Amino acid sequence: MLNISGIHEGFVLDHIQAGTSLSIYKDLKLEQLDCSVAIIKNARSSKMGKKDMIKVECPIDALDLDILGFIDHNITVNIIKNDKIVEKKKLHLPKQIVNVIKCKNPRCITSIEQELDQIFILTDPEKEVYRCKYCEEQQKKKKYRK
């Protein structure tokens, strides 16, 4: 039987799609934090069949929920304080994400100006489509000029 101790203050990422916890670990840059991290892969779940979980003992403000919502908005974030769950956050698709994905348009200003943030806006929540903010602005300018 696997036994991982509880955490005093931090968060537990639950309902992660099985097999994706390591990529989420990297995307959240958890290796850069000086804290305890436990990754549980392929745990049994009545809701999902199998799931992954990540337990992190550190302040909750160290977590970027926008990145997490973009990666998988079905993940549940359990916030732990004084050894108890004090809040459960359900993630949503963020309206805007910054420096998570890169624009593939070779004419985009972010391809030329490397120091600019890569900003993507949620343009279609139904289909979960994000578009580059700069490229969208250029498209709108072209439409108005015609």
Residue pairs with C-beta under 8 A, 6 or more apart in sequence:
2 40
4 38
4 40
4 55
6 80
6 83
7 36
7 55
7 56
7 57
7 80
7 83
8 57
8 80
8 82
8 83
9 57
9 58
9 59
9 80
9 81
9 82
10 35
10 55
10 56
10 57
10 58
10 59
10 60
10 80
11 55
11 56
11 60
11 63
11 77
11 78
11 79
11 80
12 53
12 54
12 55
12 56
12 77
12 78
12 80
12 85
13 21
13 24
13 53
13 54
13 55
13 56
13 68
13 75
13 76
13 77
13 78
14 51
14 53
14 75
14 76
14 77
14 78
15 45
15 47
15 48
15 51
15 74
15 75
15 76
16 24
16 51
16 52
16 53
16 54
16 72
16 75
17 48
17 51
17 52
17 72
17 74
18 41
18 42
18 48
18 49
18 50
18 51
18 52
19 41
19 42
19 52
20 52
20 72
21 39
21 40
21 41
21 52
21 53
21 54
22 39
22 41
23 71
24 52
24 54
24 68
24 71
24 72
24 75
25 31
25 37
25 39
25 54
27 67
27 71
27 100
28 63
28 64
28 67
28 68
30 37
30 54
30 56
33 56
33 58
33 62
34 58
35 56
35 57
35 58
35 62
36 55
36 56
36 57
36 58
37 54
37 55
37 56
37 57
38 54
38 55
38 56
39 52
39 53
39 54
40 52
40 53
40 54
40 55
41 52
42 50
42 51
42 52
43 50
43 51
43 52
43 53
44 50
45 51
56 62
56 63
60 79
63 77
65 77
65 89
65 91
65 94
66 94
66 96
66 97
66 98
66 100
67 97
67 100
68 75
68 77
68 91
69 91
69 92
69 93
69 94
70 93
70 94
70 97
70 100
70 130
72 91
73 91
73 92
73 93
74 91
75 91
76 88
76 89
76 90
76 91
77 88
77 89
77 90
77 91
78 85
78 87
78 88
78 89
79 85
79 86
79 87
79 88
79 89
80 86
93 122
93 125
93 128
94 122
95 121
95 122
96 119
96 120
96 121
96 122
96 133
97 119
97 120
97 130
98 117
98 118
98 119
98 120
99 117
99 118
100 118
100 120
101 118
101 120
101 130
102 110
102 118
103 110
103 111
103 118
103 120
103 132
103 134
103 135
105 111
105 132
105 135
108 132
108 134
108 135
109 116
109 134
110 116
110 117
110 118
110 132
110 134
116 134
118 132
119 132
119 133
119 134
120 130
120 131
120 132
120 133
121 130
121 131
121 132
121 133
121 136
122 128
122 129
122 130
123 129
123 130
123 131
123 136
